């Protein structure tokens, strides 16, 4: 296996290269996200490993070297595809002054798979993207079949919202609608997800990038002229993803968020998307644990599909052991703290 930087021509057609990866491509690897990350000091890099397209985010860490993060990458689906890549990636990264490569491939979790990965010397790390465990809706069947696949509670919820006059629609990604969506996100985050909320300029850049390419849209659920729920969803190839979602904390109409997801599913089908990732839930072993802080989120998402998909998670590939040790001991904590205190931004 050989690794090289992608050519300008390949980068111009990057989404098509991603869609040809073994995992079918991932929206978190798209150029739209990489460009949005520039605001947080990340430099996008684009690699070709044999026939696998890999998006890398690079950031310099003072005194330690360069940090590489592969959001939901590399785009493979089995440890047998990952293992040959690790040694080549180590050699290539070392030559470029990298001290750590953080990966989070969508390889299904099993004890055998996790053991095989651990035997390579990779170090488990905290997941960065929220869908290390998630719920995925099969959107390949026709709409009637998809509706029938939801549990009774889910079907009843969205039908009740329809009866009570909730309307849903994709909306233009303009300043007014983005501000409305951000305000919903901020209200939803209060007291629960404060630290996960980024500043408005980040979301604006992110949403505009995907909307401009045609690969993303805002969606609103409205009741009596008031926006009561919102979502931003996107897709790459045949894979869709529910990126950002929020609703009024006081439940104005039961089922509005269910009906909003139904609107998104119809939008996805119009674009030949065959799987729709609801982007995050408790692990399958904790999905019924009422003490889990994300229990309510999991309950909502499993009303569309009771099966929870668990991936192996995030791992660090150590390139320069001494620098990595310093990063884990002091550097990571300092960088994270300064980024939040000085810029009110997450470091990653």
C-alpha positions, 0 to 999 in steps of 0.5 A: 500500500502506498500513500501520497497527497492527492492532486489538485484534480483529485481534490476538485472531485473529492466527494466522488472519490470518497463515495468510492471508498469501502464505506461508501463515503462519509459527510464528515470527510467531505471538503465542505467540513474540512473548509469549515474547520479552517476557522478553528485553525485546521489545515485540510490535507487530502491523501490517497492510500491506494484507492482510498481517499482520506481527508485529514485535518492538520494543526500545529502544536507548539513544541510537539509537532503536527496533529492529524485528525481523520474525521470518521476516517479512514473510509474502510469497514473492516479491521482487515482493511485497516491493519495494512494501512496503519504501518504505511500511515505511520511512516508517511506521517513521521516524514511529515513531522506528525506526532499523533494521528487520530482515527475513527473508522466506521468498523462495526464493534466486536470483541474480536475486532477490538482485540485485533486493533489493540494488538497493533498498538493503537490507543483507544481515545474519546470519540470526537464525532457523536455517532460512535453508536447510532441509529440508522434508517434504511431509506432504500424501500418506498415511503410506505415500507419505511413508515411501517418499519417505525414502531407504533409510538413513532408512527403515532407521534408524527401522525398526531403532529400532522393532525394538530397542524404542525407543518414541516419543510426544507428552508433556505439557508439564509441569515434569518433562518440560520439565526433562528436555528442557532437560537434553537440550538442555544436554548436546547443546550442550556444546562445540558450541552453548553460545552458542545455548542460552538459559536454562530460563525462556525455553524454558519460556515458549516451550513452554508458550505453544505447548502451551496454544494447541494448536499445539505439543508435546513428543515423547520417544523412550524406551528401557528407561525412559530418555529418549534423544531429545526434540523440541519441534515446532509448527505454524501453519495447514498449516505445521509446524516442528521447533523444538528437538531433542536426544539423548544424545550417546552413541548408545544405539540407532541410529535413535531420532531418525529414529523420533521424527521419524516420530512428529512427522510422524504428529502433524502429519498429524492436524492437517492440516499439509501441510509440515513444516520440519526447521528448518535445514541447511547451504546446498544448495551445502555440504550434502555438505561434511564440513568444515561444522560442521552437516554431520551435521545436514544428513545426518540431515535429508536422509535424509527429503528430499534437497532443500535449500530456500534462502531469500534470508536476512536483511536490514537496512532502514536507517531512520536512517543515522547511528544505524544506522552507530553501531549497526554500529560499536559499539552491536550489539557492546555490547548483545550483550555486556551481554545475555550477561554480565548476563542470560546471554541472547541479545540477539535 
